[in-house]
Amino acid sequence: MVAAPIAIANADDPRIAEFRDIRERDLTGRENRFIAEGAVVLRMLAEAHSEGRGFRAEKILLLRNRVAGLLPILDLFPADVPVYVAEADALACIVGFHLHRGVLALGRREERDGAALIDALPERALVLVGCGISNHDNAGSMFRNAAAFRADAVLFDETSCDPLYRKALRVSVGSVLRVPHRRGGKALDLLLALAEGGFAIWTLSPHGKTDIRAIPAAARMALVVGTEGEGLPEALLARFQSARIPQSDELDSLNAATATGIALFSMASAMGRI
């Protein structure tokens, strides 16, 4: 159970410095810290912290009138995680805009080794791989899809955005804190490591050779998705099996997040996961 909330009256209070002007100075990428926003994500952070998933909460900042309703979640955090509270005007001065949710937490990510993550995957596994995913909304939605269709891990290459960016984390409704993941390395190296681990690699493209519904089930499967517009590099499409989602000729492609959801649903169904 966390200790009694600490009132903050001054936006310059050094104890809440990390929450100041968060739009302009998002903490993702700085010493592995990140900002969690909203009650749902706060609960996910509490669970990740208590279950040892590689994330820890350092401090919490709340709108004063949110405290009572959040007590069941706050009680999930250890007593050494301080909870600060502020009135609406003070909170707006701290974060730099009106925060209608009134719920923020500062978290820290422990470093994870990509090879260790792949080695730890179960004998039957479904993995989502993102290449060049630069849109934070898409990144968050892809994690939400991965959680919904029971993917065992998400791997983002080094050109993709950090899924712990505040907006991506919020759009994922905290799934970034639940689904094991790693960001880093070259896309080809990630896929070769998965292939060596016995994964059937399926790249997704509007011009893919195989209808997504015709992909044969395998014990280990990986879905590879590229960014909107450019899609996946030709080198990857040529090297691995490719799949497509049948659609109207009037559109050239689907939103990356939507396509990911459809493809994961199909693959999870083939594997008997849903």
LODO-625456 format. One line per 3 residues: their letters; for each residue y, z, x of C-alpha. Coordinates in nm, 3 decimals. Each point is the difference from the previous one (the first is absolute). Layout:
a> Y/Z/X; ... .
This chain:
mva> 0.000/0.000/0.000; 0.344/-0.094/0.133; 0.266/0.261/0.064 .
api> 0.296/0.057/-0.234; 0.241/-0.298/-0.018; 0.304/0.007/0.229 .
aia> 0.334/-0.097/-0.153; 0.206/-0.268/0.175; 0.370/-0.017/-0.086 .
nad> 0.132/-0.205/0.292; -0.109/-0.358/0.064; 0.057/0.061/0.372 .
dpr> -0.258/0.278/0.012; -0.214/-0.083/0.308; -0.317/0.116/-0.173 .
iae> -0.001/-0.309/-0.222; 0.143/-0.248/0.253; -0.303/-0.230/-0.027 .
frd> 0.079/-0.070/-0.367; 0.359/-0.105/0.066; 0.095/-0.360/-0.088 .
ire> -0.362/-0.106/-0.039; 0.081/-0.356/-0.108; 0.175/-0.067/0.329 .
rdl> -0.231/0.195/0.226; -0.347/-0.013/-0.142; -0.227/0.204/0.224 .
tgr> -0.299/-0.234/0.000; -0.076/-0.101/0.356; 0.187/0.293/0.155 .
enr> -0.240/0.253/0.143; -0.251/-0.088/-0.274; 0.207/0.169/-0.268 .
fia> 0.057/-0.131/-0.352; 0.170/0.087/-0.327; -0.209/0.056/-0.314 .
ega> 0.189/-0.038/-0.328; -0.095/0.104/-0.353; -0.238/0.253/-0.155 .
vvl> -0.308/-0.225/0.012; 0.043/-0.076/0.370; 0.072/0.368/0.069 .
rml> -0.334/0.092/-0.157; -0.176/-0.267/0.209; 0.162/0.141/0.313 .
aea> -0.116/0.350/-0.093; -0.357/-0.123/-0.044; 0.010/-0.202/0.322 .
hse> 0.135/0.303/0.187; -0.261/0.241/-0.134; -0.291/-0.243/0.039 .
grg> 0.082/-0.097/0.359; 0.058/-0.370/-0.061; 0.235/-0.037/0.295 .
fra> 0.324/0.091/-0.176; 0.195/0.323/0.004; 0.303/0.119/-0.194 .
eki> 0.282/0.149/0.208; 0.253/0.091/-0.269; 0.091/-0.067/-0.362 .
lll> 0.340/-0.055/-0.166; 0.034/0.027/-0.379; 0.258/-0.013/-0.272 .
rnr> 0.025/0.359/-0.119; -0.096/-0.075/-0.361; -0.324/-0.171/0.113 .
vag> -0.147/0.307/0.169; -0.160/0.169/-0.301; -0.182/-0.315/-0.111 .
llp> -0.128/-0.066/0.352; -0.144/0.346/0.070; -0.365/-0.112/-0.047 .
ild> 0.055/-0.267/0.268; 0.202/0.224/0.231; -0.280/0.257/-0.009 .
lfp> -0.228/-0.258/0.166; 0.207/0.010/0.319; -0.046/0.265/0.272 .
adv> 0.248/0.286/0.010; 0.155/-0.129/0.324; 0.142/-0.312/-0.170 .
pvy> 0.360/0.090/-0.096; 0.136/-0.108/-0.337; 0.374/-0.059/-0.022 .
vae> 0.187/-0.037/-0.330; 0.344/-0.138/-0.081; 0.212/-0.077/-0.304 .
ada> 0.046/-0.364/-0.101; 0.338/-0.049/0.170; -0.116/0.153/0.327 .
lac> -0.324/-0.199/-0.006; 0.192/-0.325/-0.051; 0.220/0.082/0.298 .
ivg> -0.305/0.069/0.213; -0.203/-0.312/-0.077; 0.297/-0.233/-0.047 .
fhl> -0.064/-0.105/-0.361; -0.093/0.147/-0.338; -0.367/0.093/0.021 .
hrg> -0.109/0.020/-0.363; -0.356/0.106/0.089; 0.133/0.292/0.200 .
vla> -0.316/0.028/0.211; -0.023/-0.069/0.375; -0.230/0.111/0.278 .
lgr> -0.007/-0.062/0.372; -0.347/-0.086/0.123; -0.156/-0.071/0.336 .
ree> -0.276/-0.249/0.072; -0.263/0.067/0.263; -0.082/-0.295/0.225 .
rdg> -0.318/-0.186/-0.097; -0.209/-0.229/0.214; -0.082/-0.327/-0.175 .
aal> -0.338/-0.040/0.169; -0.098/0.354/-0.102; 0.098/-0.074/-0.359 .
ida> -0.220/-0.310/-0.010; -0.288/0.184/0.167; 0.021/0.276/-0.261 .
lpe> -0.032/-0.235/-0.298; -0.313/0.043/-0.214; -0.294/-0.241/0.000 .
ral> 0.125/-0.148/-0.325; 0.373/-0.055/0.031; 0.291/-0.200/-0.136 .
vlv> 0.307/-0.045/0.221; 0.340/-0.157/-0.070; 0.181/-0.164/0.292 .
gcg> 0.369/-0.089/-0.020; 0.156/-0.252/0.239; 0.376/-0.032/0.022 .
isn> 0.063/0.207/-0.314; 0.374/0.060/0.029; 0.096/0.082/-0.359 .
hdn> -0.014/0.375/-0.063; -0.067/-0.042/-0.373; -0.299/-0.223/0.077 .
ags> -0.126/0.241/0.263; 0.013/0.292/-0.242; -0.164/-0.199/-0.279 .
mfr> -0.278/-0.115/0.232; -0.085/0.360/0.078; 0.004/0.084/-0.370 .
naa> -0.243/-0.288/-0.060; -0.219/0.117/0.287; -0.023/0.347/-0.153 .
afr> -0.065/-0.138/-0.349; -0.288/-0.219/0.114; -0.145/0.256/0.241 .
ada> 0.066/-0.170/0.330; -0.111/0.212/0.293; 0.290/-0.088/0.229 .
vlf> 0.312/-0.210/0.040; 0.091/-0.161/0.333; 0.348/-0.146/0.057 .
det> 0.068/-0.207/0.309; 0.291/0.068/0.234; 0.225/-0.251/-0.179 .
scd> -0.030/0.181/-0.333; 0.241/0.267/-0.117; -0.086/0.367/0.022 .
ply> -0.159/0.105/-0.332; 0.153/0.345/0.045; 0.348/-0.143/-0.048 .
rka> 0.147/0.204/-0.284; 0.004/-0.281/-0.256; -0.349/-0.124/0.084 .
lrv> -0.136/0.353/-0.026; 0.171/0.050/-0.336; -0.124/-0.333/-0.143 .
svg> -0.353/0.088/0.110; 0.028/0.318/-0.211; -0.121/0.188/0.305 .
svl> -0.309/-0.217/0.061; 0.114/-0.054/0.360; -0.081/0.368/0.052 .
rvp> -0.343/-0.036/-0.160; -0.148/-0.326/0.132; -0.089/0.012/0.372 .
hrr> 0.214/-0.252/0.185; 0.145/-0.112/0.328; 0.286/-0.231/0.093 .
ggk> 0.001/-0.176/0.334; -0.170/-0.261/0.216; -0.032/-0.375/-0.040 .
ald> -0.155/-0.133/-0.321; -0.269/-0.197/0.184; -0.106/0.304/0.200 .
lll> -0.031/0.207/-0.318; -0.213/-0.265/-0.169; -0.224/-0.051/0.303 .
ala> -0.061/0.375/0.014; -0.095/-0.001/-0.368; -0.225/-0.302/0.047 .
egg> -0.172/0.176/0.289; -0.055/0.292/-0.236; -0.190/-0.223/-0.242 .
fai> 0.280/-0.078/-0.245; 0.011/-0.324/-0.196; 0.361/-0.111/0.053 .
wtl> 0.173/-0.179/-0.288; 0.351/-0.134/0.042; 0.205/-0.058/-0.316 .
sph> 0.195/-0.322/-0.047; 0.101/-0.226/-0.292; -0.194/-0.271/0.186 .
gkt> -0.306/0.212/0.075; -0.336/-0.176/-0.014; -0.186/0.251/-0.218 .
dir> 0.090/0.115/-0.351; 0.058/0.376/0.025; -0.254/0.047/-0.280 .
aip> -0.270/-0.174/0.204; 0.019/0.222/0.308; -0.349/0.141/0.059 .
aaa> -0.033/0.375/0.018; -0.055/0.156/0.342; -0.039/0.357/0.118 .
rma> 0.320/-0.025/0.201; 0.290/-0.219/-0.111; 0.358/-0.047/0.119 .
lvv> 0.280/-0.171/-0.192; 0.281/-0.147/0.212; 0.341/-0.058/-0.161 .
gte> 0.312/-0.153/0.151; 0.367/0.018/-0.081; 0.158/-0.191/-0.286 .
geg> 0.134/-0.343/0.085; -0.169/-0.068/0.333; -0.332/0.161/-0.090 .
lpe> -0.265/0.045/0.267; 0.014/-0.190/0.332; -0.212/-0.314/0.009 .
all> -0.189/0.138/0.299; -0.136/0.284/-0.212; -0.073/-0.221/-0.300 .
arf> -0.197/-0.240/0.220; -0.196/0.270/0.178; -0.116/0.204/-0.300 .
qsa> -0.122/-0.070/-0.352; 0.278/-0.072/-0.248; 0.026/0.076/-0.371 .
rip> 0.243/-0.097/-0.274; 0.101/0.137/-0.339; -0.008/-0.285/-0.256 .
qsd> 0.341/-0.039/-0.165; 0.236/-0.243/-0.169; 0.110/-0.301/0.205 .
eld> 0.357/0.078/-0.103; 0.020/0.285/0.253; -0.089/-0.022/0.367 .
sln> -0.099/0.365/0.048; -0.010/0.349/-0.147; 0.197/0.303/0.107 .
aat> -0.183/0.156/0.296; -0.050/0.331/-0.180; -0.130/-0.170/-0.318 .
atg> -0.236/-0.224/0.195; -0.132/0.300/0.191; -0.075/0.186/-0.322 .
ial> -0.189/-0.293/-0.152; -0.199/-0.066/0.316; -0.089/0.365/0.059 .
fsm> -0.111/0.033/-0.362; -0.229/-0.301/0.042; -0.147/0.121/0.330 .
asa> -0.041/0.359/-0.120; -0.178/-0.132/-0.309; -0.235/-0.209/0.212 .
mgr> -0.081/0.309/0.205; -0.065/0.206/-0.312; 0.287/0.239/0.069 .
i> 0.164/-0.027/-0.338 .
